[in-house]
Amino acid sequence: MTLTPPRTVSDVRPGTVTGADANQAPPLAPYDASADVALVEALHREGAGWAEDDVRRLGRLAGSPEAQRWAEDANRFEPELRVVDRYGNRVDEVEFHPAWHQLMDTAISEGLGGAAWADERAGAHVARTAGSLVWGHTEAGHGCPVTMTYAVVPALRHAPALAEVYEPLLTSRVYEPGLRVPTEKQGLLAGMGMTERQGGSDVRTNTTVAQSTEEPGVFTLHGAKWFTSAPMCDVFLVLAQSPGGLSCFLVPRILPDGSRNRFHVVRLKDKLGNRSNASSEPELDGAVAWLVGEEGRGVRTIIDMVSCTRLDCATGSAALMRKALVEAGHHVQHRAAFGRRLVDQPLMRNVLADLALESEAATAFTLRLSGAADRALRGDEQEQAFRRIGTAVGKYWITKRGPAFTAEAMECLGGNGYVEESGMPRLYREAPLNSIWEGSGNVNALDVLRALGREPVVADALMHEIGLARGGDARLDAAADRLGADLAAAARDLGSIEFRARRLVEQMALTLQASLLVRHSSPAVADAFCSSRLDGHGGLAFGTLDADVDAGAILERALPGLASA
């Protein structure tokens, strides 16, 4: 983050209300979204240092006035559903502002879609996550189809014949909007349709029916989905009840003969945030679909997709937190109150330092999970076990912290942060989504319990990871001992701890984050995190760090130039 020279209180002339003398922060953009020490360190640590130049280039673009304007326009001019054309023909098309297409084109061409699956270099998935963390400084809505295009690939591999046709197009770096025969395009986008209004996360209650046809592996689907993003994708993975049970299917919008599939968009959701993205309710009125994986094993098939989307939920929240922190840091450096700049106010420094701790912990955790995924996909069994439990824990905790974090960062800007043109209200509306999408907090907490019950090795993998920091901080050692004892007790009677599952998962997340910071961050960051998150020397609100923390060192690491401003 490059900071402009600060003004002093004496620069403000009484009676002036406009221009540089109005005690207002100058525009933040241009800035470098990749100017994040914790992110760059983790990029190298997790095996993708070779991507640093690309990540930094993308970070500079993300913080440019042009890209920030794309983000604003894509949310100001929301997508519109066009059900029929001028002649009354059913078209079910969604029209987006050009800014949306600029964001999408950049994300796909920079490899944030499915390109990592076609990259044989170790660390390819880490590089993608790091790119997503910096490009996330623009806006989150377009990240939905980008994420699903990435996540569909491992699920589609359960149908090798289909993967052979579609995977090269899903891993392409070409963004080609518009509905055409998928195999005639240079690049494809993918979505998924899992939930239905009567069941939500309980997909086994789905009522969409898949009827077999005379052609093996080809079905027609009849039913409706409750949340499907984004309806202008080329293909979708959909769950439906076939004669053999709940199964997974590939549904194209355009059939091989060029005709439109019977995939009708009823309406677009009017959502709290994520306004740039078109979330829809589609009806499947005999839509042609191809079976993916074994019939009756739909959840098992699509879970490979869900594991990837859950990691991206954590990534999205970590990016949102970092963006909010940068906005807050920029404001307090330039705004004065009560005779001093805000950054020089001790309590404000406490708040910013606390936010910086949370942001770095989220970034380190996210990139550690991405590194685990990259190595697990290459056959590392230890990392497979850690990924299994770590992704559920990270998705639960990082996304859960986002709303409170964003609210506190907005408060740093005061009334200025509450108006739309600051951009903070958009971040605030966006913040709850990742905790809800791909399974709410309860679903993820229960998933952790399920993993502990079915795959006891995952607890060992978690404790092994935490144990790598053994001896680095006495408070962490004590927390690790408590967690180990609690996990052992849980293993003896998993059925009795569902009521307090969230507390156990929170304990896992904080202990794991502390271990990462003790091993890899600065002493000031590690000490303050362990003190406030593990040892009880911090309150429940941000800005309650103990008096002996080195706030200056924390801020200098998170936002260089701010500590000594």
Salt bridges, closest charged atoms under 4 A:
ASP21 OD2 - ARG13 NH1 2.70
ASP36 OD2 - ARG322 NE 3.61
GLU41 OE1 - ARG557 NH2 2.67
GLU46 OE1 - ARG375 NH2 2.57
GLU52 OE1 - HIS44 NE2 2.60
GLU52 OE2 - ARG56 NE 2.73
ASP54 OD1 - ARG57 NH2 3.22
GLU72 OE1 - ARG69 NE 3.41
ASP73 OD1 - ARG76 NH1 2.93
GLU78 OE2 - ARG275 NE 2.98
ASP92 OD1 - ARG90 NE 3.00
ASP92 OD2 - HIS264 ND1 3.19
GLU93 OE1 - ARG82 NH2 3.23
GLU93 OE2 - ARG260 NH2 2.63
GLU95 OE2 - ARG82 NE 2.99
GLU110 OE2 - ARG57 NH1 2.72
ASP119 OD2 - ARG121 NH2 2.83
GLU139 OE2 - HIS142 ND1 2.80
GLU167 OE2 - ARG157 NH2 2.72
GLU176 OE2 - ARG180 NH2 2.62
GLU196 OE2 - LYS225 NZ 2.95
ASP234 OD1 - LYS185 NZ 2.68
ASP270 OD1 - ARG275 NH1 2.77
GLU281 OE2 - ARG267 NE 2.49
GLU281 OE2 - LYS269 NZ 2.74
ASP285 OD2 - ARG262 NH2 2.78
ASP304 OD2 - HIS158 NE2 2.73
ASP312 OD2 - ARG128 NH2 2.72
GLU327 OE2 - LYS323 NZ 2.96
ASP344 OD2 - ARG341 NH2 3.04
ASP354 OD1 - ARG533 NH1 2.59
GLU358 OE2 - ARG401 NE 3.00
GLU358 OE1 - ARG533 NH2 2.70
GLU360 OE2 - ARG557 NH2 2.95
ASP374 OD2 - ARG378 NE 2.87
GLU383 OE1 - ARG368 NH2 2.90
GLU383 OE2 - ARG375 NE 2.79
GLU420 OE2 - ARG429 NH1 2.68
ASP447 OD2 - ARG310 NH1 2.97
ASP447 OD1 - ARG388 NH2 3.16
ASP447 OD1 - ARG450 NH1 3.01
GLU455 OE2 - ARG388 NE 3.21
GLU465 OE1 - ARG368 NH2 2.89
GLU465 OE2 - ARG519 NH1 3.10
ASP473 OD2 - ARG475 NH2 2.70
ASP477 OD1 - ARG470 NH1 3.97
ASP481 OD1 - ARG470 NH2 3.08
GLU506 OE2 - ARG503 NH1 3.83
ASP527 OD1 - ARG475 NH2 2.78
ASP535 OD2 - HIS537 NE2 3.79
ASP546 OD2 - HIS537 ND1 3.66
